[in-house]
């Protein structure tokens, strides 16, 4: 009697269990359908971020929503292929390139620039930065841009270079000081060379740098040593006459100079040594002191006596006449003494050195001779040709004074 109720009591329990399984299965089924339906409504978007491409499925309405979901902040210098307000469509391709920081240093100035350029060449083109052939840079235009990249540019400027005797030329330089400039140009200075401006000065655009090549050389010069003229009185010679007893001879002096040259031109000369190679020999001249007295000879060969007056035929000459040396037979330099009073005489009539008075000429000395002055003839010295022409040829009275 008691077993039957127990058998029948198990049926409701089994039914409830099956019902639970059916309900759970249904819920899973519905959930799966919901998920499939949700996923099926997503749009496929190809997003390239900083060069890497990812495929996304999203319910986002705009590109901005997608970026927000990915925690991506777009800065003003970044590249975004579509605006953030662009509606998302299936199979949409979006490119986002974050800008990289590049530091550009030109000379002493420095600037930070954000760029999405891939290479240095593209970056320079975008920024309109021109690089000249002579500029100095620390990069290659083919390099890829990376974060915090630093580009240094030293601008070249023209300078006129004058190096010694070489022809001046225009060169380009990025140097700051004259010393740096010379090193850049491969110019080596000698021990004595100098530069303008000095090595520690700054070079200026369109300025000049002058290199003065300095050298010291030895120059040996041989110079003549003038001889002295020594006069000695000789009582055996007629007064006013001269006789060379010993010919003069020049000596020879060797001088050694230290010569400083700048770019090949002499700028200084200093005597460092001298030596007499040959001594000079003095010229000795005997000067007559004998006073001639009047004597009688044949014809007109009468020697004039003191105080005697006589008439002679007189002409005039100058220091520059044909064949004239400018010096008289007694050594008077007529060209250096144009105002001297001298007459040319026949020494047999009027001895050389005799003081005379000449009518129309004045007091004079018999200090010269002439090939055409023979007998009672004299030739008076005039400083100019005009005066000689005016004097002409005439008969004059003369008086012997000593």
C-alpha positions in Angstrom: 0.0 0.0 0.0 2.8 2.4 0.7 4.8 1.8 -2.5 2.4 3.2 -5.0 2.2 6.7 -3.7 6.0 6.9 -3.8 6.0 5.8 -7.5 3.5 8.4 -8.5 5.2 11.1 -6.6 8.3 10.9 -8.9 6.5 11.9 -12.1 6.0 15.6 -11.4 9.6 16.0 -10.4 11.0 14.8 -13.7 8.6 17.0 -15.6 9.7 20.1 -13.8 13.4 19.3 -14.6 12.7 19.0 -18.3 10.8 22.1 -18.3 13.8 24.0 -16.7 16.1 22.7 -19.4 13.7 23.7 -22.1 13.4 27.2 -20.7 17.2 27.6 -20.3 17.7 26.4 -23.9 15.2 28.8 -25.1 16.9 31.7 -23.3 20.3 30.7 -24.8 18.7 30.4 -28.2 17.1 33.8 -27.9 20.3 35.3 -26.6 22.3 33.8 -29.4 19.8 35.1 -32.0 20.1 38.5 -30.3 23.9 38.4 -30.4 23.9 37.3 -34.0 21.4 39.9 -34.9 23.5 42.6 -33.1 26.8 41.5 -34.6 25.1 41.3 -38.0 24.2 44.9 -37.9 27.8 46.1 -37.3 29.7 47.9 -40.0 33.2 46.9 -41.1 35.7 49.7 -41.1 39.4 49.5 -42.2 41.4 51.8 -39.9 45.1 52.5 -40.6 46.7 54.1 -37.5 50.3 55.3 -37.7 51.0 52.9 -40.6 49.3 49.8 -39.1 46.0 48.6 -40.6 43.3 47.1 -38.4 39.8 45.9 -39.3 37.0 46.9 -37.0 33.3 46.0 -36.7 31.4 48.7 -35.0 28.0 50.2 -34.4 29.6 53.7 -34.1 27.8 56.4 -36.0 30.8 58.6 -36.8 34.5 58.3 -37.2 34.9 60.5 -34.1 32.9 57.8 -32.2 35.3 55.1 -33.4 38.3 57.1 -32.3 36.7 57.7 -28.9 36.1 54.0 -28.5 39.8 53.4 -29.2 40.8 56.3 -26.9 42.5 58.1 -29.8 42.9 61.9 -29.5 43.3 63.6 -32.9 45.5 66.8 -32.6 45.3 69.7 -35.0 48.6 68.7 -36.8 47.6 65.0 -37.2 46.4 63.7 -40.5 42.9 62.2 -40.7 41.6 61.1 -44.0 37.9 62.0 -43.1 36.5 64.5 -40.7 35.4 63.2 -37.3 31.8 64.0 -38.2 31.9 61.6 -41.2 29.1 58.9 -40.9 30.4 55.4 -40.7 29.5 53.2 -43.7 30.3 49.6 -44.2 33.7 48.9 -45.7 34.9 52.4 -45.0 38.7 53.0 -45.0 40.0 55.6 -42.6 43.6 56.7 -42.2 45.0 58.5 -39.2 48.6 59.6 -39.0 49.7 61.2 -35.7 52.0 64.2 -36.2 55.6 63.8 -35.0 57.6 66.5 -33.3 60.6 67.8 -35.3 63.1 70.4 -34.0 64.6 72.5 -36.7 67.7 74.6 -35.9 68.8 77.1 -38.5 71.9 79.0 -37.4 71.2 80.3 -33.9 67.4 80.0 -34.1 65.4 76.9 -33.2 61.8 76.0 -33.9 59.6 73.0 -33.0 57.4 71.8 -35.8 54.7 69.0 -35.8 54.5 67.1 -39.1 53.0 64.0 -40.7 55.7 63.9 -43.4 57.3 60.5 -43.9 60.8 61.7 -44.9 63.1 64.6 -44.4 62.7 65.6 -48.0 58.9 65.7 -47.8 59.1 67.6 -44.5 61.4 70.3 -46.0 59.2 70.6 -49.0 56.1 70.9 -46.9 57.7 73.6 -44.7 59.2 75.3 -47.8 62.7 75.1 -46.3 65.3 75.3 -49.1 68.8 73.7 -48.7 71.5 75.3 -50.8 74.5 73.4 -52.2 76.9 75.1 -49.8 74.8 74.8 -46.7 75.9 72.3 -44.0 73.3 69.8 -42.6 73.6 66.9 -40.2 70.9 64.8 -42.0 70.1 63.0 -45.2 67.0 64.0 -47.1 66.2 60.3 -47.5 65.9 59.8 -43.7 62.5 58.8 -42.3 61.0 61.2 -39.8 60.8 60.0 -36.2 59.6 61.5 -32.9 61.8 64.3 -31.5 64.0 64.3 -34.6 66.4 67.3 -34.8 67.5 68.8 -38.1 70.4 71.3 -38.0 71.1 73.6 -40.9 74.1 76.0 -41.1 73.4 78.5 -43.8 76.4 79.3 -46.1 77.2 82.9 -47.1 79.6 84.4 -49.6 83.0 85.7 -48.6 85.8 87.2 -50.8 89.1 85.4 -50.1 92.5 86.9 -51.0 95.3 84.4 -50.4 98.7 86.0 -51.0 99.5 86.6 -54.6 96.7 84.3 -55.8 93.7 85.8 -57.6 90.9 86.7 -55.2 87.9 84.4 -55.3 84.4 84.3 -54.0 83.8 81.3 -51.7 80.9 80.1 -49.5 81.3 79.4 -45.9 79.3 78.5 -42.7 82.1 79.4 -40.4 81.8 81.8 -37.5 85.4 82.9 -36.9 88.2 83.7 -39.4 90.2 80.8 -38.0 87.3 78.3 -38.7 86.9 79.8 -42.1 90.6 79.2 -43.0 90.4 75.6 -41.7 87.2 75.0 -43.8 89.0 76.3 -46.9 92.1 74.2 -46.2 94.4 77.2 -45.8 97.5 76.8 -43.7 99.3 79.8 -42.3 103.1 80.1 -42.2 104.9 81.2 -39.1 105.2 84.8 -40.3 101.9 85.1 -42.2 99.2 87.3 -41.0 95.4 87.7 -41.7 93.0 90.5 -41.8 90.6 90.4 -39.9 92.5 88.6 -37.2 91.8 84.9 -36.5 89.6 85.5 -33.5 87.3 87.9 -35.4 83.9 86.8 -36.8 83.5 86.5 -40.5 80.8 88.6 -42.1 78.6 87.8 -45.1 80.0 89.4 -48.2 83.1 90.4 -46.2 86.7 89.9 -47.1 89.4 87.7 -45.6 93.0 88.7 -46.6 95.9 86.3 -46.1 99.2 88.1 -46.3 102.1 85.7 -47.0 105.1 87.0 -45.2 108.7 85.9 -45.8 112.1 87.0 -44.9 115.0 86.7 -47.4 118.6 87.7 -47.5 119.7 90.2 -50.1 123.4 90.9 -50.7 124.3 94.1 -52.5 127.6 95.4 -53.6 128.0 99.2 -53.5 130.9 101.3 -54.8 132.9 103.3 -52.3 133.6 106.8 -53.6 137.2 108.0 -53.6 138.3 111.3 -52.1 139.9 114.0 -54.2 143.0 115.4 -52.3 144.7 118.6 -53.6 148.3 119.4 -53.0 150.0 122.7 -53.7 152.7 122.5 -56.3 155.1 125.5 -56.7 156.4 124.1 -59.9 153.1 124.5 -61.7 151.7 127.7 -62.9 149.1 129.2 -60.6 145.6 128.0 -61.4 146.8 124.9 -63.3 146.3 121.4 -62.1 147.9 118.0 -62.6 146.6 114.6 -61.6 149.3 112.9 -59.6 147.3 109.8 -58.8 144.1 108.6 -60.4 141.2 107.8 -58.0 139.8 104.3 -57.8 136.4 103.3 -56.3 136.3 100.7 -53.6 133.8 97.9 -53.1 131.5 97.4 -50.1 129.3 94.3 -49.7 126.1 94.8 -47.6 123.8 92.0 -46.4 120.2 92.9 -45.8 117.3 91.1 -44.2 114.4 91.8 -46.5 110.8 91.3 -45.4 108.3 90.6 -48.2 104.5 90.6 -48.0 102.8 88.8 -50.9 106.0 89.1 -52.8 106.4 92.8 -52.3 109.2 94.3 -50.2 107.9 96.1 -47.1 111.0 96.4 -45.0 114.8 96.1 -45.3 117.2 95.9 -42.4 121.0 96.0 -42.7 122.5 93.1 -40.8 126.1 93.0 -42.0 128.6 94.8 -44.2 132.1 94.1 -45.3 134.7 96.1 -47.3 135.8 94.0 -50.2 138.2 96.5 -51.7 139.4 99.8 -50.3 139.0 103.0 -52.4 142.1 104.9 -53.7 142.2 108.6 -53.3 142.7 110.9 -56.3 145.6 113.3 -55.8 145.7 116.5 -57.7 148.6 118.9 -57.7 147.4 122.6 -57.9 150.0 125.1 -59.2 151.0 128.1 -57.1 153.8 129.5 -59.3 153.2 133.1 -60.3 154.2 133.7 -63.9 156.2 136.9 -64.7 156.1 138.8 -68.0 158.4 137.6 -70.6 158.8 138.2 -74.3 158.7 135.7 -77.0 158.3 135.8 -80.7 155.3 137.2 -82.3 152.2 137.5 -80.2 153.4 134.9 -77.6 153.9 137.6 -74.9 152.8 136.6 -71.4 150.7 139.3 -69.8 152.3 141.1 -66.8 150.5 142.4 -63.7 148.5 145.6 -64.4 148.9 145.3 -68.1 146.0 146.4 -70.3 145.5 144.9 -73.7 142.8 144.5 -76.4 141.6 141.1 -77.3 139.0 139.6 -79.6 136.2 138.3 -77.3 133.4 135.7 -77.9 131.0 133.9 -75.5 130.2 130.3 -74.7 127.9 128.3 -72.3 128.3 125.2 -70.2 126.0 123.3 -72.6 127.7 124.1 -75.9 128.5 121.2 -78.3 131.3 119.1 -76.9 131.3 120.9 -73.6 131.5 118.8 -70.4 130.4 121.7 -68.1 133.7 121.6 -66.3 136.6 124.0 -67.0 140.2 123.0 -67.4 140.8 124.1 -63.8 137.9 122.0 -62.5 135.2 124.6 -62.1 131.7 123.1 -62.5 129.9 125.7 -64.7 126.6 123.9 -64.6 126.5 124.0 -60.8 127.7 127.6 -60.7 126.0 129.4 -63.5 126.8 132.8 -62.0 130.6 132.4 -61.9 132.7 134.8 -64.0 135.2 132.7 -66.1 137.0 133.3 -69.3 138.8 130.9 -71.6 142.3 132.0 -72.5 145.5 131.0 -74.3 147.7 130.1 -71.2 150.8 131.2 -73.1 149.3 134.8 -73.1 147.3 134.7 -69.9 148.2 132.0 -67.4 145.4 129.9 -65.9 144.2 131.3 -62.6 145.0 134.9 -63.5 142.4 137.4 -62.3 141.3 139.8 -64.9 138.9 142.6 -65.6 137.0 142.4 -68.9 135.4 145.4 -70.5 131.6 144.8 -70.7 131.9 141.6 -68.6 133.5 142.5 -65.3 135.9 140.9 -63.0 136.7 137.2 -63.9 139.3 134.5 -63.6 141.2 132.8 -66.4 139.9 129.3 -65.7 139.4 127.6 -69.0 141.0 127.0 -72.4 139.6 126.3 -75.8 140.8 124.8 -79.1 140.0 128.0 -81.0 141.4 130.4 -78.3 144.8 131.2 -79.5 146.9 134.3 -79.1 145.0 137.5 -78.2 141.6 135.9 -78.0 139.3 135.1 -75.0 135.9 133.3 -74.6 133.7 134.6 -71.8 131.3 132.2 -70.0 127.6 133.1 -70.1 124.9 131.2 -68.1 122.5 131.0 -71.1 122.6 130.7 -74.8 120.6 133.9 -75.2 123.2 135.9 -73.3 126.0 134.4 -75.3 124.3 135.3 -78.6 123.8 138.9 -77.4 127.4 139.2 -76.4 128.4 138.2 -79.9 132.0 138.8 -81.1 133.7 142.1 -80.3 137.0 143.8 -79.5 137.3 144.5 -75.8 139.9 145.8 -73.4 141.1 143.6 -70.5 143.3 144.3 -67.5 145.6 141.8 -65.8 145.0 142.1 -62.0 147.6 139.7 -60.7 
